[in-house]
Amino acid sequence: MKRQLFSVVTVFLMVLPGCASTGSSRYADKGLFTIDQEYVDTVDRTSRQLGVRVTWVNPPTKRVPVEGETSN
């Protein structure tokens, strides 16, 4: 039983790095994403009216067009 468990763990640890991200994105260097301030303001305004407190952990983002970029 221990040998079987050891084999499963070993295979898992060998396969796991294949799922790791390289940490790069084609959009990361260009700064094409920004916080969607219009949406944030709408949610904040509505939450104040309802007496609810909102804490943005990961604020919503939107893609911003870059000069010279063509959309397909």
All heavy atoms as TSV, in Angstrom:
chain	resi	resn	atom	element	x	y	z
A	1	MET	N	N	0.827	-1.198	0.000
A	1	MET	CA	C	0.000	0.000	0.000
A	1	MET	C	C	0.866	1.255	0.000
A	1	MET	O	O	0.565	2.199	-0.708
A	1	MET	CB	C	-0.929	-0.045	1.231
A	1	MET	CG	C	-1.867	1.102	1.298
A	1	MET	SD	S	-3.085	0.949	-0.006
A	1	MET	CE	C	-4.051	2.353	0.288
A	2	LYS	N	N	1.939	1.250	0.811
A	2	LYS	CA	C	2.808	2.417	0.868
A	2	LYS	C	C	3.511	2.636	-0.471
A	2	LYS	O	O	3.700	3.773	-0.897
A	2	LYS	CB	C	3.837	2.262	1.984
A	2	LYS	CG	C	3.279	2.425	3.362
A	2	LYS	CD	C	4.370	2.367	4.399
A	2	LYS	CE	C	3.790	2.544	5.786
A	2	LYS	NZ	N	4.835	2.537	6.810
A	3	ARG	N	N	3.883	1.530	-1.111
A	3	ARG	CA	C	4.561	1.640	-2.402
A	3	ARG	C	C	3.635	2.243	-3.457
A	3	ARG	O	O	4.043	3.056	-4.266
A	3	ARG	CB	C	5.047	0.263	-2.837
A	3	ARG	CG	C	5.856	0.322	-4.101
A	3	ARG	CD	C	6.427	-1.022	-4.427
A	3	ARG	NE	N	7.161	-0.914	-5.667
A	3	ARG	CZ	C	7.982	-1.807	-6.111
A	3	ARG	NH1	N	8.179	-2.911	-5.423
A	3	ARG	NH2	N	8.598	-1.643	-7.245
A	4	GLN	N	N	2.368	1.847	-3.430
A	4	GLN	CA	C	1.383	2.377	-4.371
A	4	GLN	C	C	1.176	3.874	-4.125
A	4	GLN	O	O	1.126	4.664	-5.064
A	4	GLN	CB	C	0.070	1.614	-4.183
A	4	GLN	CG	C	-0.751	1.509	-5.417
A	4	GLN	CD	C	-1.962	0.619	-5.184
A	4	GLN	OE1	O	-2.400	0.412	-4.040
A	4	GLN	NE2	N	-2.506	0.077	-6.250
A	5	LEU	N	N	1.062	4.255	-2.868
A	5	LEU	CA	C	0.888	5.669	-2.526
A	5	LEU	C	C	2.109	6.480	-2.950
A	5	LEU	O	O	1.985	7.567	-3.508
A	5	LEU	CB	C	0.642	5.822	-1.023
A	5	LEU	CG	C	0.455	7.256	-0.522
A	5	LEU	CD1	C	-0.775	7.874	-1.176
A	5	LEU	CD2	C	0.328	7.279	0.980
A	6	PHE	N	N	3.290	5.916	-2.706
A	6	PHE	CA	C	4.527	6.584	-3.109
A	6	PHE	C	C	4.559	6.785	-4.627
A	6	PHE	O	O	4.942	7.842	-5.122
A	6	PHE	CB	C	5.744	5.772	-2.654
A	6	PHE	CG	C	7.052	6.366	-3.070
A	6	PHE	CD1	C	7.553	7.481	-2.417
A	6	PHE	CD2	C	7.773	5.835	-4.125
A	6	PHE	CE1	C	8.758	8.057	-2.806
A	6	PHE	CE2	C	8.969	6.398	-4.520
A	6	PHE	CZ	C	9.463	7.506	-3.858
A	7	SER	N	N	4.122	5.786	-5.379
A	7	SER	CA	C	4.110	5.879	-6.839
A	7	SER	C	C	3.142	6.963	-7.312
A	7	SER	O	O	3.460	7.744	-8.212
A	7	SER	CB	C	3.710	4.536	-7.455
A	7	SER	OG	O	4.650	3.549	-7.141
A	8	VAL	N	N	1.977	7.018	-6.701
A	8	VAL	CA	C	0.982	8.024	-7.080
A	8	VAL	C	C	1.504	9.426	-6.776
A	8	VAL	O	O	1.391	10.342	-7.598
A	8	VAL	CB	C	-0.355	7.763	-6.363
A	8	VAL	CG1	C	-1.307	8.932	-6.546
A	8	VAL	CG2	C	-0.980	6.475	-6.850
A	9	VAL	N	N	2.081	9.607	-5.604
A	9	VAL	CA	C	2.616	10.917	-5.216
A	9	VAL	C	C	3.765	11.308	-6.142
A	9	VAL	O	O	3.870	12.458	-6.574
A	9	VAL	CB	C	3.061	10.916	-3.736
A	9	VAL	CG1	C	3.831	12.177	-3.396
A	9	VAL	CG2	C	1.860	10.761	-2.830
A	10	THR	N	N	4.620	10.368	-6.481
A	10	THR	CA	C	5.745	10.654	-7.369
A	10	THR	C	C	5.258	11.092	-8.747
A	10	THR	O	O	5.740	12.089	-9.302
A	10	THR	CB	C	6.645	9.411	-7.503
A	10	THR	OG1	O	7.107	9.038	-6.204
A	10	THR	CG2	C	7.831	9.696	-8.400
A	11	VAL	N	N	4.296	10.383	-9.298
A	11	VAL	CA	C	3.745	10.760	-10.608
A	11	VAL	C	C	3.089	12.129	-10.524
A	11	VAL	O	O	3.255	12.977	-11.410
A	11	VAL	CB	C	2.749	9.690	-11.104
A	11	VAL	CG1	C	1.993	10.174	-12.326
A	11	VAL	CG2	C	3.482	8.392	-11.410
A	12	PHE	N	N	2.356	12.365	-9.458
A	12	PHE	CA	C	1.697	13.660	-9.279
A	12	PHE	C	C	2.720	14.793	-9.252
A	12	PHE	O	O	2.546	15.821	-9.897
A	12	PHE	CB	C	0.875	13.655	-7.985
A	12	PHE	CG	C	0.214	14.966	-7.683
A	12	PHE	CD1	C	-0.883	15.389	-8.387
A	12	PHE	CD2	C	0.722	15.800	-6.685
A	12	PHE	CE1	C	-1.486	16.599	-8.119
A	12	PHE	CE2	C	0.123	17.000	-6.395
A	12	PHE	CZ	C	-0.983	17.401	-7.126
A	13	LEU	N	N	3.804	14.605	-8.509
A	13	LEU	CA	C	4.818	15.646	-8.402
A	13	LEU	C	C	5.585	15.837	-9.708
A	13	LEU	O	O	6.119	16.913	-9.964
A	13	LEU	CB	C	5.785	15.330	-7.258
A	13	LEU	CG	C	5.177	15.441	-5.863
A	13	LEU	CD1	C	6.185	14.993	-4.814
A	13	LEU	CD2	C	4.691	16.846	-5.588
A	14	MET	N	N	5.635	14.820	-10.540
A	14	MET	CA	C	6.298	14.955	-11.835
A	14	MET	C	C	5.412	15.669	-12.849
A	14	MET	O	O	5.889	16.377	-13.727
A	14	MET	CB	C	6.694	13.569	-12.357
A	14	MET	CG	C	7.818	12.933	-11.555
A	14	MET	SD	S	8.147	11.242	-12.014
A	14	MET	CE	C	8.691	11.425	-13.690
A	15	VAL	N	N	4.107	15.483	-12.734
A	15	VAL	CA	C	3.163	16.074	-13.682
A	15	VAL	C	C	2.793	17.500	-13.283
A	15	VAL	O	O	2.535	18.343	-14.134
A	15	VAL	CB	C	1.898	15.200	-13.782
A	15	VAL	CG1	C	0.829	15.867	-14.613
A	15	VAL	CG2	C	2.252	13.837	-14.357
A	16	LEU	N	N	2.785	17.802	-12.016
A	16	LEU	CA	C	2.357	19.104	-11.512
A	16	LEU	C	C	3.086	20.285	-12.150
A	16	LEU	O	O	2.434	21.266	-12.536
A	16	LEU	CB	C	2.498	19.154	-9.995
A	16	LEU	CG	C	1.958	20.400	-9.308
A	16	LEU	CD1	C	0.458	20.499	-9.532
A	16	LEU	CD2	C	2.256	20.339	-7.825
A	17	PRO	N	N	4.396	20.283	-12.328
A	17	PRO	CA	C	5.056	21.432	-12.951
A	17	PRO	C	C	4.600	21.698	-14.388
A	17	PRO	O	O	4.703	22.811	-14.881
A	17	PRO	CB	C	6.539	21.064	-12.925
A	17	PRO	CG	C	6.664	20.092	-11.824
A	17	PRO	CD	C	5.379	19.338	-11.812
A	18	GLY	N	N	4.064	20.707	-15.051
A	18	GLY	CA	C	3.553	20.908	-16.408
A	18	GLY	C	C	2.342	21.818	-16.440
A	18	GLY	O	O	2.011	22.405	-17.474
A	19	CYS	N	N	1.664	21.977	-15.317
A	19	CYS	CA	C	0.483	22.829	-15.236
A	19	CYS	C	C	0.836	24.253	-14.796
A	19	CYS	O	O	-0.028	25.120	-14.768
A	19	CYS	CB	C	-0.518	22.250	-14.250
A	19	CYS	SG	S	-1.100	20.617	-14.690
A	20	ALA	N	N	2.071	24.471	-14.441
A	20	ALA	CA	C	2.473	25.776	-13.927
A	20	ALA	C	C	2.495	26.812	-15.046
A	20	ALA	O	O	2.854	26.532	-16.176
A	20	ALA	CB	C	3.847	25.683	-13.281
A	21	SER	N	N	2.128	28.001	-14.702
A	21	SER	CA	C	2.141	29.106	-15.650
A	21	SER	C	C	3.541	29.691	-15.758
A	21	SER	O	O	4.319	29.660	-14.809
A	21	SER	CB	C	1.179	30.200	-15.172
A	21	SER	OG	O	1.301	31.341	-15.965
A	22	THR	N	N	3.843	30.241	-16.908
A	22	THR	CA	C	5.139	30.887	-17.083
A	22	THR	C	C	5.138	32.284	-16.489
A	22	THR	O	O	6.177	32.926	-16.387
A	22	THR	CB	C	5.512	30.987	-18.569
A	22	THR	OG1	O	4.517	31.767	-19.241
A	22	THR	CG2	C	5.617	29.614	-19.190
A	23	GLY	N	N	3.951	32.776	-16.121
A	23	GLY	CA	C	3.857	34.091	-15.517
A	23	GLY	C	C	3.828	35.221	-16.533
A	23	GLY	O	O	3.885	36.388	-16.183
A	24	SER	N	N	3.750	34.888	-17.787
A	24	SER	CA	C	3.713	35.943	-18.795
A	24	SER	C	C	2.399	35.888	-19.546
A	24	SER	O	O	1.747	34.853	-19.625
A	24	SER	CB	C	4.882	35.791	-19.766
A	24	SER	OG	O	4.766	34.573	-20.465
A	25	SER	N	N	2.033	36.999	-20.068
A	25	SER	CA	C	0.815	37.120	-20.848
A	25	SER	C	C	1.075	38.086	-21.984
A	25	SER	O	O	1.859	39.020	-21.851
A	25	SER	CB	C	-0.315	37.652	-19.972
A	25	SER	OG	O	-1.432	37.997	-20.754
A	26	ARG	N	N	0.414	37.869	-23.086
A	26	ARG	CA	C	0.636	38.786	-24.209
A	26	ARG	C	C	0.077	40.174	-23.909
A	26	ARG	O	O	0.406	41.139	-24.574
A	26	ARG	CB	C	0.045	38.230	-25.491
A	26	ARG	CG	C	-1.451	38.118	-25.482
A	26	ARG	CD	C	-1.931	37.525	-26.775
A	26	ARG	NE	N	-3.370	37.454	-26.786
A	26	ARG	CZ	C	-4.096	37.530	-27.865
A	26	ARG	NH1	N	-3.522	37.635	-29.023
A	26	ARG	NH2	N	-5.392	37.475	-27.799
A	27	TYR	N	N	-0.787	40.300	-22.908
A	27	TYR	CA	C	-1.352	41.595	-22.542
A	27	TYR	C	C	-0.633	42.235	-21.358
A	27	TYR	O	O	-0.812	43.404	-21.080
A	27	TYR	CB	C	-2.832	41.458	-22.194
A	27	TYR	CG	C	-3.664	40.938	-23.326
A	27	TYR	CD1	C	-4.293	39.710	-23.240
A	27	TYR	CD2	C	-3.816	41.666	-24.486
A	27	TYR	CE1	C	-5.054	39.222	-24.276
A	27	TYR	CE2	C	-4.572	41.185	-25.530
A	27	TYR	CZ	C	-5.195	39.969	-25.422
A	27	TYR	OH	O	-5.944	39.498	-26.448
A	28	ALA	N	N	0.154	41.478	-20.628
A	28	ALA	CA	C	0.739	41.966	-19.381
A	28	ALA	C	C	1.678	43.148	-19.604
A	28	ALA	O	O	1.666	44.102	-18.843
A	28	ALA	CB	C	1.478	40.847	-18.676
A	29	ASP	N	N	2.499	43.100	-20.631
A	29	ASP	CA	C	3.476	44.155	-20.850
A	29	ASP	C	C	2.865	45.422	-21.429
A	29	ASP	O	O	3.401	46.499	-21.259
A	29	ASP	CB	C	4.580	43.661	-21.792
A	29	ASP	CG	C	5.349	42.500	-21.181
A	29	ASP	OD1	O	5.389	42.432	-19.933
A	29	ASP	OD2	O	5.880	41.682	-21.937
A	30	LYS	N	N	1.754	45.314	-22.104
A	30	LYS	CA	C	1.168	46.455	-22.794
A	30	LYS	C	C	0.219	47.266	-21.930
A	30	LYS	O	O	-0.157	48.358	-22.296
A	30	LYS	CB	C	0.427	45.977	-24.045
A	30	LYS	CG	C	1.351	45.325	-25.048
A	30	LYS	CD	C	0.588	44.881	-26.252
A	30	LYS	CE	C	1.506	44.177	-27.239
A	30	LYS	NZ	N	0.777	43.697	-28.392
A	31	GLY	N	N	-0.176	46.742	-20.793
A	31	GLY	CA	C	-1.081	47.470	-19.914
A	31	GLY	C	C	-2.426	47.726	-20.548
A	31	GLY	O	O	-2.950	48.827	-20.493
A	32	LEU	N	N	-3.009	46.720	-21.187
A	32	LEU	CA	C	-4.259	46.883	-21.901
A	32	LEU	C	C	-5.494	46.783	-21.005
A	32	LEU	O	O	-6.590	46.978	-21.474
A	32	LEU	CB	C	-4.368	45.831	-23.009
A	32	LEU	CG	C	-3.287	45.894	-24.074
A	32	LEU	CD1	C	-3.453	44.748	-25.050
A	32	LEU	CD2	C	-3.348	47.205	-24.806
A	33	PHE	N	N	-5.301	46.452	-19.740
A	33	PHE	CA	C	-6.432	46.313	-18.837
A	33	PHE	C	C	-6.363	47.386	-17.755
A	33	PHE	O	O	-5.296	47.717	-17.260
A	33	PHE	CB	C	-6.433	44.932	-18.178
A	33	PHE	CG	C	-6.773	43.833	-19.142
A	33	PHE	CD1	C	-5.787	43.141	-19.791
A	33	PHE	CD2	C	-8.090	43.513	-19.398
A	33	PHE	CE1	C	-6.094	42.132	-20.684
A	33	PHE	CE2	C	-8.412	42.509	-20.285
A	33	PHE	CZ	C	-7.408	41.818	-20.931
A	34	THR	N	N	-7.518	47.928	-17.419
A	34	THR	CA	C	-7.609	48.942	-16.382
A	34	THR	C	C	-8.865	48.674	-15.554
A	34	THR	O	O	-9.757	47.943	-15.986
A	34	THR	CB	C	-7.654	50.353	-16.994
A	34	THR	OG1	O	-7.634	51.308	-15.938
A	34	THR	CG2	C	-8.880	50.576	-17.844
A	35	ILE	N	N	-8.929	49.247	-14.382
A	35	ILE	CA	C	-10.106	49.063	-13.518
A	35	ILE	C	C	-11.316	49.707	-14.190
A	35	ILE	O	O	-11.253	50.831	-14.690
A	35	ILE	CB	C	-9.864	49.683	-12.136
A	35	ILE	CG1	C	-8.760	48.915	-11.414
A	35	ILE	CG2	C	-11.143	49.704	-11.313
A	35	ILE	CD1	C	-8.388	49.479	-10.070
A	36	ASP	N	N	-12.422	48.981	-14.206
A	36	ASP	CA	C	-13.678	49.479	-14.782
A	36	ASP	C	C	-14.325	50.412	-13.764
A	36	ASP	O	O	-15.176	50.017	-12.971
A	36	ASP	CB	C	-14.584	48.298	-15.121
A	36	ASP	CG	C	-15.818	48.708	-15.899
A	36	ASP	OD1	O	-16.045	49.921	-16.059
A	36	ASP	OD2	O	-16.550	47.809	-16.342
A	37	GLN	N	N	-13.887	51.655	-13.768
A	37	GLN	CA	C	-14.303	52.619	-12.750
A	37	GLN	C	C	-15.801	52.917	-12.816
A	37	GLN	O	O	-16.435	53.130	-11.782
A	37	GLN	CB	C	-13.507	53.917	-12.897
A	37	GLN	CG	C	-13.574	54.798	-11.677
A	37	GLN	CD	C	-13.037	54.118	-10.431
A	37	GLN	OE1	O	-11.974	53.513	-10.448
A	37	GLN	NE2	N	-13.766	54.203	-9.341
A	38	GLU	N	N	-16.387	52.886	-13.991
A	38	GLU	CA	C	-17.827	53.136	-14.124
A	38	GLU	C	C	-18.623	52.058	-13.376
A	38	GLU	O	O	-19.566	52.360	-12.648
A	38	GLU	CB	C	-18.209	53.139	-15.602
A	38	GLU	CG	C	-19.661	53.450	-15.859
A	38	GLU	CD	C	-19.969	53.481	-17.346
A	38	GLU	OE1	O	-19.082	53.833	-18.146
A	38	GLU	OE2	O	-21.115	53.140	-17.698
A	39	TYR	N	N	-18.229	50.801	-13.522
A	39	TYR	CA	C	-18.903	49.700	-12.830
A	39	TYR	C	C	-18.683	49.790	-11.324
A	39	TYR	O	O	-19.616	49.610	-10.542
A	39	TYR	CB	C	-18.410	48.359	-13.374
A	39	TYR	CG	C	-19.046	47.167	-12.714
A	39	TYR	CD1	C	-20.356	46.808	-13.016
A	39	TYR	CD2	C	-18.350	46.408	-11.786
A	39	TYR	CE1	C	-20.954	45.718	-12.412
A	39	TYR	CE2	C	-18.941	45.317	-11.176
A	39	TYR	CZ	C	-20.246	44.974	-11.493
A	39	TYR	OH	O	-20.822	43.900	-10.883
A	40	VAL	N	N	-17.455	50.092	-10.924
A	40	VAL	CA	C	-17.132	50.216	-9.499
A	40	VAL	C	C	-17.984	51.321	-8.872
A	40	VAL	O	O	-18.563	51.145	-7.794
A	40	VAL	CB	C	-15.631	50.494	-9.296
A	40	VAL	CG1	C	-15.336	50.871	-7.848
A	40	VAL	CG2	C	-14.801	49.286	-9.704
A	41	ASP	N	N	-18.079	52.461	-9.543
A	41	ASP	CA	C	-18.878	53.573	-9.022
A	41	ASP	C	C	-20.355	53.196	-8.911
A	41	ASP	O	O	-21.025	53.543	-7.932
A	41	ASP	CB	C	-18.721	54.804	-9.911
A	41	ASP	CG	C	-17.329	55.408	-9.838
A	41	ASP	OD1	O	-16.594	55.098	-8.875
A	41	ASP	OD2	O	-16.966	56.162	-10.761
A	42	THR	N	N	-20.874	52.481	-9.909
A	42	THR	CA	C	-22.279	52.064	-9.887
A	42	THR	C	C	-22.551	51.134	-8.717
A	42	THR	O	O	-23.533	51.296	-7.984
A	42	THR	CB	C	-22.648	51.360	-11.209
A	42	THR	OG1	O	-22.415	52.257	-12.292
A	42	THR	CG2	C	-24.096	50.931	-11.214
A	43	VAL	N	N	-21.691	50.157	-8.513
A	43	VAL	CA	C	-21.879	49.215	-7.404
A	43	VAL	C	C	-21.732	49.930	-6.067
A	43	VAL	O	O	-22.526	49.700	-5.141
A	43	VAL	CB	C	-20.883	48.038	-7.523
A	43	VAL	CG1	C	-20.912	47.181	-6.272
A	43	VAL	CG2	C	-21.193	47.204	-8.751
A	44	ASP	N	N	-20.745	50.802	-5.950
A	44	ASP	CA	C	-20.550	51.542	-4.697
A	44	ASP	C	C	-21.751	52.428	-4.381
A	44	ASP	O	O	-22.212	52.489	-3.239
A	44	ASP	CB	C	-19.274	52.372	-4.755
A	44	ASP	CG	C	-18.018	51.530	-4.643
A	44	ASP	OD1	O	-18.107	50.366	-4.200
A	44	ASP	OD2	O	-16.940	52.047	-4.991
A	45	ARG	N	N	-22.262	53.123	-5.386
A	45	ARG	CA	C	-23.416	54.003	-5.184
A	45	ARG	C	C	-24.645	53.192	-4.752
A	45	ARG	O	O	-25.338	53.540	-3.797
A	45	ARG	CB	C	-23.714	54.780	-6.469
A	45	ARG	CG	C	-24.842	55.775	-6.351
A	45	ARG	CD	C	-25.046	56.622	-7.603
A	45	ARG	NE	N	-25.135	55.831	-8.822
A	45	ARG	CZ	C	-24.175	55.749	-9.759
A	45	ARG	NH1	N	-23.056	56.419	-9.610
A	45	ARG	NH2	N	-24.339	55.011	-10.830
A	46	THR	N	N	-24.880	52.064	-5.425
A	46	THR	CA	C	-26.025	51.216	-5.085
A	46	THR	C	C	-25.865	50.610	-3.701
A	46	THR	O	O	-26.827	50.533	-2.934
A	46	THR	CB	C	-26.179	50.095	-6.132
A	46	THR	OG1	O	-26.293	50.685	-7.424
A	46	THR	CG2	C	-27.399	49.251	-5.856
A	47	SER	N	N	-24.654	50.196	-3.359
A	47	SER	CA	C	-24.440	49.595	-2.039
A	47	SER	C	C	-24.665	50.602	-0.921
A	47	SER	O	O	-25.193	50.251	0.134
A	47	SER	CB	C	-23.043	48.993	-1.945
A	47	SER	OG	O	-22.059	50.008	-1.964
A	48	ARG	N	N	-24.269	51.857	-1.155
A	48	ARG	CA	C	-24.514	52.892	-0.133
A	48	ARG	C	C	-26.004	53.118	0.055
A	48	ARG	O	O	-26.478	53.310	1.178
A	48	ARG	CB	C	-23.822	54.194	-0.517
A	48	ARG	CG	C	-22.343	54.208	-0.194
A	48	ARG	CD	C	-21.754	55.603	-0.296
A	48	ARG	NE	N	-21.934	56.219	-1.596
A	48	ARG	CZ	C	-21.124	56.073	-2.645
A	48	ARG	NH1	N	-20.063	55.317	-2.543
A	48	ARG	NH2	N	-21.376	56.686	-3.785
A	49	GLN	N	N	-26.773	53.089	-1.040
A	49	GLN	CA	C	-28.217	53.292	-0.944
A	49	GLN	C	C	-28.892	52.156	-0.177
A	49	GLN	O	O	-29.878	52.370	0.518
A	49	GLN	CB	C	-28.830	53.400	-2.340
A	49	GLN	CG	C	-28.436	54.658	-3.085
A	49	GLN	CD	C	-28.899	54.650	-4.533
A	49	GLN	OE1	O	-29.360	53.640	-5.045
A	49	GLN	NE2	N	-28.743	55.788	-5.203
A	50	LEU	N	N	-28.341	50.955	-0.309
A	50	LEU	CA	C	-28.918	49.794	0.363
A	50	LEU	C	C	-28.329	49.558	1.749
A	50	LEU	O	O	-28.767	48.659	2.454
A	50	LEU	CB	C	-28.719	48.542	-0.499
A	50	LEU	CG	C	-29.407	48.558	-1.853
A	50	LEU	CD1	C	-29.005	47.333	-2.665
A	50	LEU	CD2	C	-30.914	48.623	-1.684
A	51	GLY	N	N	-27.327	50.341	2.122
A	51	GLY	CA	C	-26.709	50.190	3.427
A	51	GLY	C	C	-25.783	48.990	3.521
A	51	GLY	O	O	-25.604	48.413	4.583
A	52	VAL	N	N	-25.198	48.624	2.387
A	52	VAL	CA	C	-24.288	47.484	2.336
A	52	VAL	C	C	-22.879	48.006	2.136
A	52	VAL	O	O	-22.652	48.955	1.375
A	52	VAL	CB	C	-24.658	46.540	1.169
A	52	VAL	CG1	C	-23.688	45.386	1.073
A	52	VAL	CG2	C	-26.079	46.043	1.330
A	53	ARG	N	N	-21.927	47.376	2.828
A	53	ARG	CA	C	-20.525	47.780	2.680
A	53	ARG	C	C	-19.831	46.846	1.698
A	53	ARG	O	O	-19.867	45.631	1.857
A	53	ARG	CB	C	-19.827	47.728	4.027
A	53	ARG	CG	C	-18.412	48.191	3.974
A	53	ARG	CD	C	-17.802	48.186	5.343
A	53	ARG	NE	N	-16.397	48.537	5.240
A	53	ARG	CZ	C	-15.562	48.508	6.230
A	53	ARG	NH1	N	-15.975	48.164	7.420
A	53	ARG	NH2	N	-14.302	48.831	6.053
A	54	VAL	N	N	-19.210	47.410	0.676
A	54	VAL	CA	C	-18.512	46.625	-0.337
A	54	VAL	C	C	-17.014	46.881	-0.213
A	54	VAL	O	O	-16.574	48.028	-0.143
A	54	VAL	CB	C	-18.981	47.001	-1.766
A	54	VAL	CG1	C	-18.157	46.281	-2.812
A	54	VAL	CG2	C	-20.455	46.698	-1.936
A	55	THR	N	N	-16.245	45.805	-0.165
A	55	THR	CA	C	-14.788	45.891	-0.168
A	55	THR	C	C	-14.294	45.179	-1.411
A	55	THR	O	O	-14.518	43.982	-1.579
A	55	THR	CB	C	-14.192	45.222	1.083
A	55	THR	OG1	O	-14.737	45.856	2.239
A	55	THR	CG2	C	-12.679	45.348	1.094
A	56	TRP	N	N	-13.649	45.918	-2.294
A	56	TRP	CA	C	-13.157	45.332	-3.545
A	56	TRP	C	C	-11.823	44.645	-3.281
A	56	TRP	O	O	-10.834	45.279	-2.961
A	56	TRP	CB	C	-12.959	46.413	-4.607
A	56	TRP	CG	C	-14.246	47.030	-5.059
A	56	TRP	CD1	C	-14.762	48.210	-4.663
A	56	TRP	CD2	C	-15.186	46.477	-5.982
A	56	TRP	NE1	N	-15.966	48.434	-5.275
A	56	TRP	CE2	C	-16.243	47.386	-6.096
A	56	TRP	CE3	C	-15.228	45.295	-6.716
A	56	TRP	CZ2	C	-17.338	47.158	-6.930
A	56	TRP	CZ3	C	-16.319	45.072	-7.538
A	56	TRP	CH2	C	-17.353	45.991	-7.637
A	57	VAL	N	N	-11.810	43.331	-3.420
A	57	VAL	CA	C	-10.583	42.555	-3.279
A	57	VAL	C	C	-9.893	42.490	-4.640
A	57	VAL	O	O	-8.715	42.761	-4.767
A	57	VAL	CB	C	-10.875	41.138	-2.744
A	57	VAL	CG1	C	-9.604	40.314	-2.700
A	57	VAL	CG2	C	-11.523	41.226	-1.375
A	58	ASN	N	N	-10.638	42.124	-5.654
A	58	ASN	CA	C	-10.165	42.106	-7.037
A	58	ASN	C	C	-11.129	42.961	-7.847
A	58	ASN	O	O	-12.143	42.468	-8.333
A	58	ASN	CB	C	-10.144	40.679	-7.602
A	58	ASN	CG	C	-9.119	39.818	-6.935
A	58	ASN	OD1	O	-8.024	40.270	-6.644
A	58	ASN	ND2	N	-9.462	38.568	-6.685
A	59	PRO	N	N	-10.836	44.240	-7.993
A	59	PRO	CA	C	-11.759	45.114	-8.713
A	59	PRO	C	C	-11.939	44.643	-10.154
A	59	PRO	O	O	-11.022	44.085	-10.749
A	59	PRO	CB	C	-11.084	46.480	-8.684
A	59	PRO	CG	C	-9.880	46.354	-7.843
A	59	PRO	CD	C	-9.645	44.929	-7.539
A	60	PRO	N	N	-13.126	44.872	-10.714
A	60	PRO	CA	C	-13.372	44.470	-12.091
A	60	PRO	C	C	-12.492	45.273	-13.051
A	60	PRO	O	O	-12.209	46.442	-12.821
A	60	PRO	CB	C	-14.854	44.783	-12.300
A	60	PRO	CG	C	-15.168	45.825	-11.284
A	60	PRO	CD	C	-14.263	45.549	-10.119
A	61	THR	N	N	-12.073	44.616	-14.110
A	61	THR	CA	C	-11.220	45.284	-15.087
A	61	THR	C	C	-11.891	45.260	-16.449
A	61	THR	O	O	-12.817	44.487	-16.693
A	61	THR	CB	C	-9.853	44.585	-15.207
A	61	THR	OG1	O	-10.057	43.223	-15.554
A	61	THR	CG2	C	-9.070	44.676	-13.917
A	62	LYS	N	N	-11.411	46.131	-17.310
A	62	LYS	CA	C	-11.885	46.134	-18.691
A	62	LYS	C	C	-10.690	46.357	-19.601
A	62	LYS	O	O	-9.677	46.928	-19.190
A	62	LYS	CB	C	-12.946	47.213	-18.913
A	62	LYS	CG	C	-12.452	48.635	-18.737
A	62	LYS	CD	C	-13.556	49.623	-18.983
A	62	LYS	CE	C	-13.070	51.051	-18.711
A	62	LYS	NZ	N	-14.119	52.027	-18.930
A	63	ARG	N	N	-10.808	45.906	-20.812
A	63	ARG	CA	C	-9.731	46.031	-21.782
A	63	ARG	C	C	-9.815	47.408	-22.431
A	63	ARG	O	O	-10.876	47.846	-22.860
A	63	ARG	CB	C	-9.834	44.950	-22.846
A	63	ARG	CG	C	-8.665	44.955	-23.774
A	63	ARG	CD	C	-8.572	43.640	-24.511
A	63	ARG	NE	N	-7.329	43.598	-25.240
A	63	ARG	CZ	C	-7.238	43.507	-26.550
A	63	ARG	NH1	N	-8.324	43.418	-27.277
A	63	ARG	NH2	N	-6.068	43.492	-27.141
A	64	VAL	N	N	-8.695	48.071	-22.487
A	64	VAL	CA	C	-8.621	49.406	-23.075
A	64	VAL	C	C	-7.928	49.282	-24.425
A	64	VAL	O	O	-6.845	48.698	-24.522
A	64	VAL	CB	C	-7.819	50.353	-22.156
A	64	VAL	CG1	C	-7.700	51.726	-22.772
A	64	VAL	CG2	C	-8.460	50.425	-20.792
A	65	PRO	N	N	-8.525	49.815	-25.483
A	65	PRO	CA	C	-7.883	49.733	-26.797
A	65	PRO	C	C	-6.573	50.510	-26.832
A	65	PRO	O	O	-6.448	51.564	-26.219
A	65	PRO	CB	C	-8.901	50.328	-27.753
A	65	PRO	CG	C	-9.979	50.915	-26.925
A	65	PRO	CD	C	-9.803	50.475	-25.518
A	66	VAL	N	N	-5.618	49.967	-27.546
A	66	VAL	CA	C	-4.307	50.602	-27.695
A	66	VAL	C	C	-4.261	51.254	-29.066
A	66	VAL	O	O	-4.815	50.741	-30.038
A	66	VAL	CB	C	-3.183	49.548	-27.573
A	66	VAL	CG1	C	-1.839	50.157	-27.829
A	66	VAL	CG2	C	-3.225	48.924	-26.200
A	67	GLU	N	N	-3.596	52.391	-29.143
A	67	GLU	CA	C	-3.481	53.084	-30.424
A	67	GLU	C	C	-2.848	52.168	-31.468
A	67	GLU	O	O	-1.874	51.491	-31.195
A	67	GLU	CB	C	-2.646	54.343	-30.277
A	67	GLU	CG	C	-3.302	55.419	-29.460
A	67	GLU	CD	C	-2.435	56.659	-29.371
A	67	GLU	OE1	O	-1.623	56.887	-30.275
A	67	GLU	OE2	O	-2.581	57.379	-28.381
A	68	GLY	N	N	-3.421	52.167	-32.663
A	68	GLY	CA	C	-2.856	51.378	-33.745
A	68	GLY	C	C	-3.299	49.931	-33.728
A	68	GLY	O	O	-2.961	49.169	-34.608
A	69	GLU	N	N	-4.087	49.531	-32.736
A	69	GLU	CA	C	-4.552	48.151	-32.675
A	69	GLU	C	C	-5.836	48.014	-33.470
A	69	GLU	O	O	-6.714	48.856	-33.399
A	69	GLU	CB	C	-4.808	47.747	-31.218
A	69	GLU	CG	C	-5.242	46.313	-31.065
A	69	GLU	CD	C	-5.493	45.966	-29.622
A	69	GLU	OE1	O	-6.574	46.342	-29.113
A	69	GLU	OE2	O	-4.617	45.344	-29.012
A	70	THR	N	N	-5.936	46.954	-34.232
A	70	THR	CA	C	-7.154	46.705	-34.997
A	70	THR	C	C	-7.884	45.534	-34.357
A	70	THR	O	O	-7.280	44.569	-33.930
A	70	THR	CB	C	-6.824	46.332	-36.458
A	70	THR	OG1	O	-5.994	45.193	-36.471
A	70	THR	CG2	C	-6.159	47.487	-37.171
A	71	SER	N	N	-9.188	45.644	-34.264
A	71	SER	CA	C	-9.972	44.546	-33.694
A	71	SER	C	C	-10.428	43.634	-34.811
A	71	SER	O	O	-10.783	44.076	-35.907
A	71	SER	CB	C	-11.186	45.086	-32.927
A	71	SER	OG	O	-11.986	45.848	-33.796
A	72	ASN	N	N	-10.426	42.339	-34.514
A	72	ASN	CA	C	-10.829	41.362	-35.530
A	72	ASN	C	C	-12.244	40.940	-35.332
A	72	ASN	O	O	-12.800	40.789	-34.405
A	72	ASN	CB	C	-9.914	40.123	-35.470
A	72	ASN	CG	C	-8.486	40.486	-35.869
A	72	ASN	OD1	O	-8.279	41.461	-36.575
A	72	ASN	ND2	N	-7.546	39.704	-35.407
